[in-house]
C-alpha cells in the first residue's frame, strides 16, 4: 500500500515514491498530463497518486483535473470549476468543445481530448490511478514518467534532459531519474 506503481506505455513497471507534481506524459507537445502525489498516511514516507490533470496544448483546450476530495471522493474539475455532480453516476456524460467526460464505472472516469488521446482516472482504496491511451501515430513522441511509447520497454527510463538510462538501473537511480520530471508552479 503506497508508493505509486507505474507502468510505462511500453509496459515497463517500476515503483516511484516521489512527493510533488510531475510530468506524467507529454505527447509531441500537443498534450500533457501531470500527476500529483501525497503522503499515503501520517508519519510514513510512502506516497500515493492524489491528482491527475490533463489538457491538449491548443489555446481553446479545456484542462481536466481529477483529485481526491476532502471526504475521499473523486472531485472532477474543468478549468478549475467543479463538475463532479455532472458525472456522478455511471454513463453520465459531460461534453465541452474540446473534451468529453464519461463516468464508465462507479470509480472510473474516461476523458477524451480533441487530440484523440484519452485518460481514464480511477479512485480505489484512497488512491488515484490513471491509464493513458495514445493513438499509434504518436509512437516515439512521448516523454515523462510514462516512458517514450516506441514499443521498446528497455529504453523507457529517460531523464528530462533526454539522456536514456540503462535498463537495469537500481531503484535509487530510478528515483533520481523520476525526480527530473518534477514540475514547478509555473509549469
DOGUDREN-671630 format. One record per atom (N, C-alpha, C): residue number from 1; atom name; x, y, z. Coordinates in Angstrom, 2 decimals. Each point is the difference from the previous one (the first is absolute). Layout:
% residues N
<NUM,CA,<X,Y,Z>>
...
% end
This chain:
% residues 187
<1,N,<0.86,-1.16,0.00>>
<1,CA,<-0.86,1.16,0.00>>
<1,C,<0.89,1.21,0.00>>
<2,N,<-0.16,0.85,-0.96>>
<2,CA,<0.83,1.18,-0.09>>
<2,C,<1.09,-0.16,-1.03>>
<3,N,<0.70,1.07,-0.27>>
<3,CA,<1.03,0.10,-1.03>>
<3,C,<-0.60,-0.35,-1.35>>
<4,N,<-0.26,1.00,-0.81>>
<4,CA,<-0.63,-0.23,-1.30>>
<4,C,<0.77,-1.02,-0.84>>
<5,N,<-0.76,-0.92,-0.54>>
<5,CA,<0.55,-0.98,-0.93>>
<5,C,<-0.34,0.50,-1.39>>
<6,N,<1.03,0.15,-0.81>>
<6,CA,<-0.17,0.57,-1.33>>
<6,C,<0.29,-1.08,-1.04>>
<7,N,<-0.85,-0.05,-1.02>>
<7,CA,<0.26,-0.83,-1.17>>
<7,C,<0.08,0.94,-1.18>>
<8,N,<1.16,0.04,-0.64>>
<8,CA,<0.18,0.91,-1.14>>
<8,C,<-0.92,-0.43,-1.14>>
<9,N,<-0.16,0.87,-0.97>>
<9,CA,<-0.87,-0.34,-1.13>>
<9,C,<0.55,-1.17,-0.81>>
<10,N,<1.28,-0.30,0.15>>
<10,CA,<0.59,-1.18,-0.64>>
<10,C,<-0.02,-1.23,0.90>>
<11,N,<-0.51,0.13,1.23>>
<11,CA,<-0.17,-1.16,0.86>>
<11,C,<1.03,-0.19,1.11>>
<12,N,<0.96,0.88,0.11>>
<12,CA,<1.03,-0.11,1.06>>
<12,C,<-0.62,0.39,1.34>>
<13,N,<0.21,-0.81,1.03>>
<13,CA,<-0.55,0.28,1.32>>
<13,C,<1.10,0.46,0.96>>
<14,N,<-0.35,1.00,0.82>>
<14,CA,<0.91,0.44,1.05>>
<14,C,<-0.78,0.70,1.10>>
<15,N,<0.65,0.17,1.14>>
<15,CA,<-0.62,0.65,1.14>>
<15,C,<0.69,1.33,0.22>>
<16,N,<-0.80,1.02,0.31>>
<16,CA,<0.54,1.34,0.18>>
<16,C,<-0.66,0.64,1.20>>
<17,N,<0.78,0.45,0.97>>
<17,CA,<-0.58,0.59,1.20>>
<17,C,<0.29,1.50,0.12>>
<18,N,<0.06,0.69,-1.12>>
<18,CA,<0.22,1.44,0.04>>
<18,C,<-1.20,0.71,0.60>>
<19,N,<0.26,1.18,0.51>>
<19,CA,<-1.06,0.82,0.60>>
<19,C,<-0.04,1.34,-0.72>>
<20,N,<-1.11,0.29,-0.66>>
<20,CA,<-0.12,1.25,-0.72>>
<20,C,<-0.83,-0.17,-1.26>>
<21,N,<0.29,0.84,-1.00>>
<21,CA,<-0.70,-0.04,-1.27>>
<21,C,<1.00,-0.28,-1.11>>
<22,N,<-0.43,-0.84,-0.96>>
<22,CA,<0.91,-0.52,-1.01>>
<22,C,<-0.65,-0.01,-1.38>>
<23,N,<0.83,0.08,-1.03>>
<23,CA,<-0.48,-0.22,-1.36>>
<23,C,<-0.18,-1.51,-0.14>>
<24,N,<-1.25,-0.42,-0.09>>
<24,CA,<-0.30,-1.42,-0.15>>
<24,C,<0.28,-0.40,-1.44>>
<25,N,<-0.50,0.81,-0.94>>
<25,CA,<0.31,-0.24,-1.42>>
<25,C,<-0.24,1.28,-0.79>>
<26,N,<0.93,0.29,-0.88>>
<26,CA,<-0.16,1.07,-0.98>>
<26,C,<0.02,-0.69,-1.35>>
<27,N,<-1.03,0.23,-0.81>>
<27,CA,<-0.10,-0.67,-1.30>>
<27,C,<0.22,1.03,-1.09>>
<28,N,<1.19,-0.04,-0.59>>
<28,CA,<0.32,0.81,-1.17>>
<28,C,<-0.30,1.49,0.21>>
<29,N,<0.05,0.47,1.23>>
<29,CA,<-0.30,1.39,0.36>>
<29,C,<-1.40,0.45,-0.41>>
<30,N,<-0.91,-0.97,-0.25>>
<30,CA,<-1.39,0.37,-0.28>>
<30,C,<-0.94,-0.42,1.13>>
<31,N,<0.50,-0.79,0.93>>
<31,CA,<-0.81,-0.49,1.12>>
<31,C,<0.93,-0.24,1.18>>
<32,N,<-0.49,0.32,1.21>>
<32,CA,<0.78,-0.31,1.19>>
<32,C,<-0.91,-0.42,1.14>>
<33,N,<0.46,-0.98,0.74>>
<33,CA,<-0.67,-0.37,1.23>>
<33,C,<1.01,0.06,1.13>>
<34,N,<-0.45,0.54,1.12>>
<34,CA,<0.85,0.15,1.17>>
<34,C,<-0.60,-0.81,1.14>>
<35,N,<0.87,-0.46,0.89>>
<35,CA,<-0.43,-0.79,1.15>>
<35,C,<0.49,0.65,1.28>>
<36,N,<-0.83,-0.07,1.03>>
<36,CA,<0.38,0.51,1.32>>
<36,C,<-0.01,-1.17,0.98>>
<37,N,<0.99,-0.03,0.88>>
<37,CA,<0.04,-1.00,1.05>>
<37,C,<-0.12,0.67,1.36>>
<38,N,<-0.44,-0.77,0.96>>
<38,CA,<-0.07,0.46,1.39>>
<38,C,<0.43,-1.16,0.89>>
<39,N,<0.28,0.30,1.25>>
<39,CA,<0.34,-1.06,0.94>>
<39,C,<-1.21,-0.90,0.19>>
<40,N,<0.24,-1.31,0.04>>
<40,CA,<-1.09,-0.97,0.12>>
<40,C,<-0.67,0.08,1.37>>
<41,N,<0.77,0.33,1.02>>
<41,CA,<-0.52,0.14,1.36>>
<41,C,<1.01,0.83,0.79>>
<42,N,<-0.41,0.45,1.17>>
<42,CA,<0.91,0.77,0.84>>
<42,C,<1.12,-0.89,0.52>>
<43,N,<1.15,0.62,0.19>>
<43,CA,<1.17,-0.66,0.61>>
<43,C,<0.58,-1.14,-0.82>>
<44,N,<-0.25,-0.03,-1.31>>
<44,CA,<0.66,-0.96,-0.87>>
<44,C,<0.45,0.73,-1.25>>
<45,N,<0.91,-0.61,-0.75>>
<45,CA,<0.51,0.66,-1.20>>
<45,C,<-0.62,-0.54,-1.28>>
<46,N,<-0.87,-0.99,0.08>>
<46,CA,<-0.65,-0.52,-1.19>>
<46,C,<-0.92,1.06,-0.59>>
<47,N,<-0.09,0.03,-1.32>>
<47,CA,<-0.85,0.97,-0.68>>
<47,C,<-1.02,-0.71,-0.87>>
<48,N,<-1.06,0.72,-0.37>>
<48,CA,<-1.02,-0.49,-0.91>>
<48,C,<-0.34,1.12,-0.98>>
<49,N,<-0.55,-0.37,-1.15>>
<49,CA,<-0.49,1.01,-0.93>>
<49,C,<-1.26,0.62,0.58>>
<50,N,<-0.05,1.34,0.04>>
<50,CA,<-1.15,0.70,0.56>>
<50,C,<-0.71,0.89,-1.01>>
<51,N,<0.61,0.25,-1.16>>
<51,CA,<-0.65,0.81,-1.03>>
<51,C,<0.68,-0.22,-1.35>>
<52,N,<-0.80,0.14,-1.04>>
<52,CA,<0.51,0.01,-1.37>>
<52,C,<-0.66,1.17,-0.71>>
<53,N,<0.76,0.67,-0.86>>
<53,CA,<-0.54,1.08,-0.82>>
<53,C,<0.48,-0.24,-1.42>>
<54,N,<-0.86,0.32,-0.97>>
<54,CA,<0.36,-0.23,-1.40>>
<54,C,<-0.65,1.04,-0.89>>
<55,N,<0.69,0.31,-1.10>>
<55,CA,<-0.53,0.94,-0.99>>
<55,C,<0.77,-0.13,-1.30>>
<56,N,<-0.69,0.27,-1.09>>
<56,CA,<0.68,0.21,-1.27>>
<56,C,<0.66,1.38,0.08>>
<57,N,<0.98,0.24,-0.85>>
<57,CA,<0.71,1.29,0.06>>
<57,C,<-0.69,1.10,-0.81>>
<58,N,<-1.04,-0.32,-0.73>>
<58,CA,<-0.72,1.02,-0.76>>
<58,C,<-0.52,1.07,0.94>>
<59,N,<0.02,1.26,-0.43>>
<59,CA,<-0.42,1.10,0.88>>
<59,C,<-1.42,-0.14,0.55>>
<60,N,<-0.90,-0.63,-0.75>>
<60,CA,<-1.39,-0.12,0.45>>
<60,C,<-0.29,-1.33,0.68>>
<61,N,<1.04,-0.78,0.30>>
<61,CA,<-0.21,-1.30,0.64>>
<61,C,<-0.32,0.18,1.48>>
<62,N,<-0.91,-0.82,0.47>>
<62,CA,<-0.34,0.01,1.42>>
<62,C,<0.97,-0.88,0.77>>
<63,N,<0.31,0.45,1.22>>
<63,CA,<0.86,-0.76,0.90>>
<63,C,<-0.90,-0.79,0.95>>
<64,N,<0.17,-1.31,0.02>>
<64,CA,<-0.79,-0.88,0.84>>
<64,C,<0.86,-0.50,1.14>>
<65,N,<-0.55,0.05,1.21>>
<65,CA,<0.72,-0.48,1.17>>
<65,C,<-0.89,-0.92,0.81>>
<66,N,<0.58,-1.13,0.42>>
<66,CA,<-0.65,-0.89,0.95>>
<66,C,<0.86,-0.03,1.24>>
<67,N,<-0.61,0.14,1.17>>
<67,CA,<0.78,0.02,1.23>>
<67,C,<-0.80,-0.65,1.12>>
<68,N,<0.71,-0.42,1.03>>
<68,CA,<-0.67,-0.55,1.16>>
<68,C,<-0.51,1.16,0.85>>
<69,N,<-1.32,0.00,0.24>>
<69,CA,<-0.62,1.06,0.77>>
<69,C,<0.15,-0.21,1.50>>
<70,N,<-0.48,0.96,0.79>>
<70,CA,<0.17,-0.05,1.46>>
<70,C,<-0.68,-1.20,0.66>>
<71,N,<-1.03,-0.54,-0.65>>
<71,CA,<-0.70,-1.15,0.57>>
<71,C,<0.41,-1.31,-0.67>>
<72,N,<1.10,0.04,-0.76>>
<72,CA,<0.50,-1.20,-0.66>>
<72,C,<-0.66,-0.31,-1.33>>
<73,N,<-0.82,0.89,-0.49>>
<73,CA,<-0.68,-0.18,-1.28>>
<73,C,<0.85,0.59,-1.13>>
<74,N,<-0.31,-0.39,-1.26>>
<74,CA,<0.68,0.61,-1.14>>
<74,C,<-0.73,1.29,-0.37>>
<75,N,<0.75,1.10,0.00>>
<75,CA,<-0.53,1.28,-0.41>>
<75,C,<0.51,0.26,-1.42>>
<76,N,<-0.90,0.43,-0.87>>
<76,CA,<0.35,0.23,-1.40>>
<76,C,<-0.18,1.49,-0.31>>
<77,N,<1.02,0.60,-0.59>>
<77,CA,<-0.05,1.42,-0.35>>
<77,C,<0.36,0.19,-1.47>>
<78,N,<-0.66,0.96,-0.61>>
<78,CA,<0.38,0.46,-1.33>>
<78,C,<0.35,1.47,0.14>>
<79,N,<1.23,0.33,-0.34>>
<79,CA,<0.51,1.38,0.13>>
<79,C,<-0.26,0.55,1.41>>
<80,N,<0.14,-0.86,0.99>>
<80,CA,<-0.14,0.41,1.39>>
<80,C,<-1.42,-0.04,0.55>>
<81,N,<-0.99,-0.22,-0.85>>
<81,CA,<-1.40,-0.02,0.43>>
<81,C,<-0.41,-1.44,0.32>>
<82,N,<-0.54,-0.22,1.19>>
<82,CA,<-0.42,-1.33,0.44>>
<82,C,<-1.24,-0.44,-0.78>>
<83,N,<0.14,-1.09,-0.75>>
<83,CA,<-1.13,-0.55,-0.77>>
<83,C,<-0.33,-1.42,0.47>>
<84,N,<0.46,-0.36,1.18>>
<84,CA,<-0.18,-1.36,0.52>>
<84,C,<-1.46,-0.45,-0.08>>
<85,N,<-0.93,0.86,0.38>>
<85,CA,<-1.42,-0.38,0.00>>
<85,C,<-0.51,-0.37,-1.39>>
<86,N,<0.64,0.54,-1.05>>
<86,CA,<-0.43,-0.27,-1.38>>
<86,C,<0.42,-1.38,-0.49>>
<87,N,<0.96,-0.62,0.68>>
<87,CA,<0.49,-1.32,-0.41>>
<87,C,<0.08,-0.93,1.21>>
<88,N,<-1.05,-0.01,0.80>>
<88,CA,<0.03,-0.76,1.25>>
<88,C,<-0.54,-1.42,-0.13>>
<89,N,<-0.78,-0.28,-1.04>>
<89,CA,<-0.58,-1.33,-0.18>>
<89,C,<0.57,-0.66,-1.25>>
<90,N,<0.02,-1.33,0.01>>
<90,CA,<0.50,-0.75,-1.15>>
<90,C,<-0.77,0.42,-1.25>>
<91,N,<0.72,0.21,-1.08>>
<91,CA,<-0.48,0.43,-1.32>>
<91,C,<-0.31,1.49,-0.09>>
<92,N,<0.14,0.77,1.09>>
<92,CA,<-0.12,1.45,-0.11>>
<92,C,<1.07,0.51,-0.94>>
<93,N,<-0.37,0.94,-0.86>>
<93,CA,<0.92,0.57,-0.99>>
<93,C,<-0.03,1.53,0.13>>
<94,N,<1.18,0.60,-0.14>>
<94,CA,<0.11,1.45,0.03>>
<94,C,<0.93,0.39,-1.14>>
<95,N,<-0.46,0.87,-0.88>>
<95,CA,<0.77,0.35,-1.20>>
<95,C,<0.20,1.50,-0.09>>
<96,N,<1.22,0.38,-0.40>>
<96,CA,<0.29,1.39,-0.33>>
<96,C,<0.47,0.01,-1.46>>
<97,N,<0.48,1.13,-0.47>>
<97,CA,<0.50,0.07,-1.38>>
<97,C,<1.27,-0.82,-0.20>>
<98,N,<0.74,-0.29,1.08>>
<98,CA,<1.29,-0.67,-0.17>>
<98,C,<0.15,-1.32,0.75>>
<99,N,<-0.93,-0.34,0.89>>
<99,CA,<0.11,-1.26,0.75>>
<99,C,<-1.37,-0.64,0.18>>
<100,N,<0.04,-1.32,0.20>>
<100,CA,<-1.21,-0.73,0.36>>
<100,C,<0.34,-0.89,1.20>>
<101,N,<-0.78,0.14,1.06>>
<101,CA,<0.19,-0.80,1.19>>
<101,C,<-1.16,-0.97,0.12>>
<102,N,<0.31,-1.26,0.34>>
<102,CA,<-1.02,-1.03,0.19>>
<102,C,<0.33,-0.76,1.27>>
<103,N,<-0.97,-0.14,0.88>>
<103,CA,<0.18,-0.84,1.19>>
<103,C,<-0.24,-1.43,-0.48>>
<104,N,<1.08,-0.77,-0.19>>
<104,CA,<-0.10,-1.35,-0.56>>
<104,C,<-0.21,-1.07,1.07>>
<105,N,<0.29,0.32,1.24>>
<105,CA,<-0.25,-0.89,1.14>>
<105,C,<-0.14,0.89,1.22>>
<106,N,<-0.49,-0.57,1.08>>
<106,CA,<-0.21,0.80,1.21>>
<106,C,<1.27,0.71,0.43>>
<107,N,<1.16,-0.65,-0.20>>
<107,CA,<1.27,0.56,0.45>>
<107,C,<0.90,0.48,-1.12>>
<108,N,<-0.51,0.06,-1.25>>
<108,CA,<0.85,0.31,-1.15>>
<108,C,<-0.65,1.01,-0.93>>
<109,N,<0.81,0.97,-0.40>>
<109,CA,<-0.42,1.05,-0.93>>
<109,C,<0.91,-0.05,-1.22>>
<110,N,<-0.59,0.03,-1.19>>
<110,CA,<0.75,0.04,-1.24>>
<110,C,<-0.09,1.41,-0.59>>
<111,N,<1.15,0.53,-0.41>>
<111,CA,<0.06,1.35,-0.57>>
<111,C,<0.65,-0.10,-1.39>>
<112,N,<-0.72,0.42,-1.02>>
<112,CA,<0.51,-0.02,-1.37>>
<112,C,<0.26,1.43,-0.45>>
<113,N,<1.16,0.20,-0.61>>
<113,CA,<0.41,1.33,-0.45>>
<113,C,<-0.06,0.10,-1.51>>
<114,N,<-0.02,1.22,-0.53>>
<114,CA,<-0.05,0.23,-1.44>>
<114,C,<1.19,-0.62,-0.73>>
<115,N,<1.11,-0.16,0.68>>
<115,CA,<1.20,-0.61,-0.60>>
<115,C,<-0.14,-1.50,-0.22>>
<116,N,<-1.11,-0.59,0.40>>
<116,CA,<-0.27,-1.44,-0.05>>
<116,C,<0.69,-0.76,1.13>>
<117,N,<0.63,0.69,0.91>>
<117,CA,<0.60,-0.62,1.18>>
<117,C,<-1.06,-0.04,1.09>>
<118,N,<0.00,-1.09,0.76>>
<118,CA,<-0.97,-0.08,1.09>>
<118,C,<0.69,-0.46,1.28>>
<119,N,<-0.63,0.36,1.11>>
<119,CA,<0.50,-0.32,1.33>>
<119,C,<-1.15,-0.61,0.80>>
<120,N,<0.28,-1.11,0.66>>
<120,CA,<-0.96,-0.54,0.96>>
<120,C,<0.58,0.23,1.39>>
<121,N,<-0.82,0.56,0.89>>
<121,CA,<0.41,0.21,1.38>>
<121,C,<-0.91,-0.83,0.89>>
<122,N,<0.61,-0.77,0.91>>
<122,CA,<-0.77,-0.85,0.91>>
<122,C,<0.41,0.30,1.43>>
<123,N,<-0.96,-0.08,0.90>>
<123,CA,<0.25,0.19,1.42>>
<123,C,<-0.34,-1.30,0.71>>
<124,N,<1.04,-0.62,0.57>>
<124,CA,<-0.19,-1.26,0.72>>
<124,C,<0.85,0.02,1.25>>
<125,N,<-0.59,-0.37,1.11>>
<125,CA,<0.70,-0.13,1.28>>
<125,C,<0.81,1.25,0.35>>
<126,N,<-0.59,1.17,-0.25>>
<126,CA,<0.62,1.25,0.40>>
<126,C,<1.13,0.49,-0.87>>
<127,N,<0.17,-0.58,-1.17>>
<127,CA,<1.05,0.46,-0.92>>
<127,C,<-0.55,0.06,-1.42>>
<128,N,<0.49,0.96,-0.75>>
<128,CA,<-0.38,0.12,-1.41>>
<128,C,<0.96,-0.80,-0.86>>
<129,N,<-0.51,-0.50,-1.09>>
<129,CA,<0.85,-0.59,-1.03>>
<129,C,<-0.44,0.59,-1.33>>
<130,N,<0.88,-0.11,-0.98>>
<130,CA,<-0.29,0.58,-1.30>>
<130,C,<0.49,-0.93,-1.09>>
<131,N,<-0.79,-0.11,-1.05>>
<131,CA,<0.37,-0.78,-1.18>>
<131,C,<-0.07,0.93,-1.20>>
<132,N,<1.11,0.14,-0.69>>
<132,CA,<0.10,0.89,-1.14>>
<132,C,<-0.10,-0.82,-1.28>>
<133,N,<-0.87,0.40,-0.91>>
<133,CA,<-0.15,-0.68,-1.28>>
<133,C,<0.41,0.96,-1.10>>
<134,N,<1.06,-0.40,-0.72>>
<134,CA,<0.62,0.86,-1.01>>
<134,C,<-0.11,-0.67,-1.36>>
<135,N,<-0.51,0.68,-1.02>>
<135,CA,<-0.07,-0.58,-1.34>>
<135,C,<1.40,-0.30,-0.56>>
<136,N,<0.10,-1.01,-0.87>>
<136,CA,<1.30,-0.42,-0.52>>
<136,C,<0.78,1.07,-0.75>>
<137,N,<-0.66,1.01,-0.57>>
<137,CA,<0.73,1.03,-0.74>>
<137,C,<0.96,0.78,0.90>>
<138,N,<-0.15,-0.14,1.33>>
<138,CA,<0.88,0.70,0.92>>
<138,C,<1.14,-0.87,0.52>>
<139,N,<0.21,-1.16,-0.61>>
<139,CA,<1.12,-0.87,0.40>>
<139,C,<1.31,0.78,-0.01>>
<140,N,<0.76,-0.15,1.08>>
<140,CA,<1.31,0.62,0.09>>
<140,C,<-0.01,1.48,0.34>>
<141,N,<-1.16,0.57,0.29>>
<141,CA,<-0.07,1.45,0.27>>
<141,C,<-0.36,0.32,1.44>>
<142,N,<0.03,-1.00,0.87>>
<142,CA,<-0.42,0.18,1.39>>
<142,C,<1.23,0.19,0.88>>
<143,N,<-0.11,0.89,0.98>>
<143,CA,<1.03,0.17,1.02>>
<143,C,<-0.69,0.07,1.36>>
<144,N,<0.74,-0.23,1.07>>
<144,CA,<-0.55,0.08,1.34>>
<144,C,<0.13,-1.31,0.75>>
<145,N,<-0.68,-0.09,1.12>>
<145,CA,<0.08,-1.19,0.84>>
<145,C,<-0.52,-1.26,-0.69>>
<146,N,<-0.83,0.17,-1.03>>
<146,CA,<-0.57,-1.16,-0.69>>
<146,C,<0.82,-0.50,-1.18>>
<147,N,<1.25,0.44,-0.11>>
<147,CA,<0.86,-0.52,-1.07>>
<147,C,<-0.18,0.71,-1.31>>
<148,N,<0.37,-0.69,-1.11>>
<148,CA,<0.04,0.68,-1.29>>
<148,C,<-0.91,-0.58,-1.09>>
<149,N,<-0.71,-1.10,0.26>>
<149,CA,<-0.98,-0.55,-0.93>>
<149,C,<0.61,-0.31,-1.37>>
<150,N,<1.13,-0.74,0.04>>
<150,CA,<0.60,-0.43,-1.27>>
<150,C,<-0.04,-1.51,-0.17>>
<151,N,<-0.72,-0.70,0.88>>
<151,CA,<-0.11,-1.46,-0.09>>
<151,C,<1.12,-0.75,0.67>>
<152,N,<0.96,0.70,0.59>>
<152,CA,<1.16,-0.64,0.64>>
<152,C,<0.06,0.43,1.46>>
<153,N,<-0.39,-0.88,0.90>>
<153,CA,<-0.02,0.36,1.43>>
<153,C,<1.40,0.13,0.59>>
<154,N,<1.03,-0.46,-0.70>>
<154,CA,<1.36,0.06,0.56>>
<154,C,<0.61,1.39,-0.05>>
<155,N,<-0.62,0.94,-0.72>>
<155,CA,<0.55,1.36,-0.05>>
<155,C,<-0.96,1.05,0.58>>
<156,N,<-0.90,-0.45,0.86>>
<156,CA,<-1.01,0.91,0.56>>
<156,C,<0.51,0.89,1.13>>
<157,N,<1.13,-0.36,0.60>>
<157,CA,<0.52,0.82,1.10>>
<157,C,<0.85,1.12,-0.59>>
<158,N,<-0.63,1.18,-0.13>>
<158,CA,<0.68,1.13,-0.61>>
<158,C,<-0.07,1.20,0.95>>
<159,N,<1.14,0.65,0.18>>
<159,CA,<0.06,1.24,0.77>>
<159,C,<-0.68,1.11,-0.80>>
<160,N,<-0.39,1.04,0.67>>
<160,CA,<-0.68,1.10,-0.66>>
<160,C,<0.88,0.66,-1.07>>
<161,N,<1.31,-0.07,0.15>>
<161,CA,<0.90,0.59,-1.00>>
<161,C,<0.16,-0.88,-1.24>>
<162,N,<-0.69,-1.15,-0.04>>
<162,CA,<0.04,-0.87,-1.17>>
<162,C,<0.97,-1.16,0.11>>
<163,N,<0.83,-0.03,1.02>>
<163,CA,<0.95,-1.10,0.18>>
<163,C,<-0.76,-1.27,0.39>>
<164,N,<0.26,-1.08,-0.71>>
<164,CA,<-0.64,-1.28,0.30>>
<164,C,<0.87,-0.76,0.98>>
<165,N,<-0.62,-0.47,1.09>>
<165,CA,<0.71,-0.78,1.02>>
<165,C,<0.00,-1.47,-0.40>>
<166,N,<0.93,-0.74,0.55>>
<166,CA,<0.06,-1.43,-0.29>>
<166,C,<-1.26,-0.68,0.54>>
<167,N,<-0.34,-1.11,-0.59>>
<167,CA,<-1.22,-0.72,0.34>>
<167,C,<0.03,-0.56,1.42>>
<168,N,<1.18,-0.23,0.53>>
<168,CA,<0.11,-0.67,1.31>>
<168,C,<0.49,0.94,1.10>>
<169,N,<-0.36,1.27,-0.07>>
<169,CA,<0.44,0.93,1.04>>
<169,C,<-0.65,-0.37,1.33>>
<170,N,<0.70,0.22,1.10>>
<170,CA,<-0.57,-0.32,1.31>>
<170,C,<-1.15,0.93,0.36>>
<171,N,<-0.82,-0.42,0.95>>
<171,CA,<-1.18,0.78,0.40>>
<171,C,<0.36,1.43,0.40>>
<172,N,<1.11,0.18,0.69>>
<172,CA,<0.40,1.34,0.43>>
<172,C,<0.22,0.91,-1.22>>
<173,N,<0.62,-0.53,-1.04>>
<173,CA,<0.22,0.79,-1.21>>
<173,C,<-1.31,0.25,-0.74>>
<174,N,<-0.94,-0.96,0.03>>
<174,CA,<-1.32,0.22,-0.61>>
<174,C,<-0.69,1.18,0.68>>
<175,N,<0.17,0.08,1.31>>
<175,CA,<-0.61,1.11,0.74>>
<175,C,<0.62,1.33,-0.44>>
<176,N,<1.31,0.05,-0.12>>
<176,CA,<0.69,1.22,-0.44>>
<176,C,<-0.46,0.38,-1.40>>
<177,N,<-0.08,-0.99,-0.88>>
<177,CA,<-0.46,0.22,-1.37>>
<177,C,<-1.42,0.57,0.00>>
<178,N,<-0.89,-0.62,0.75>>
<178,CA,<-1.39,0.45,0.03>>
<178,C,<-0.12,1.42,0.57>>
<179,N,<0.85,0.33,0.96>>
<179,CA,<-0.04,1.35,0.59>>
<179,C,<0.30,1.08,-1.03>>
<180,N,<0.71,-0.35,-1.09>>
<180,CA,<0.27,1.01,-1.02>>
<180,C,<-1.28,0.44,-0.71>>
<181,N,<-1.06,-0.79,0.13>>
<181,CA,<-1.29,0.33,-0.61>>
<181,C,<-0.90,0.80,0.93>>
<182,N,<0.51,0.35,1.18>>
<182,CA,<-0.79,0.82,0.93>>
<182,C,<-0.18,1.38,-0.62>>
<183,N,<-1.17,0.58,0.19>>
<183,CA,<-0.30,1.30,-0.61>>
<183,C,<-0.07,1.09,1.06>>
<184,N,<0.15,1.21,-0.50>>
<184,CA,<-0.09,1.17,0.86>>
<184,C,<-1.41,0.58,-0.10>>
<185,N,<-0.32,0.95,0.82>>
<185,CA,<-1.31,0.64,-0.02>>
<185,C,<-0.29,0.63,-1.36>>
<186,N,<1.02,0.54,-0.65>>
<186,CA,<-0.18,0.66,-1.30>>
<186,C,<-0.37,-0.99,-1.09>>
<187,N,<0.46,-1.24,0.13>>
<187,CA,<-0.27,-0.99,-1.05>>
<187,C,<-1.41,-0.54,0.14>>
% end
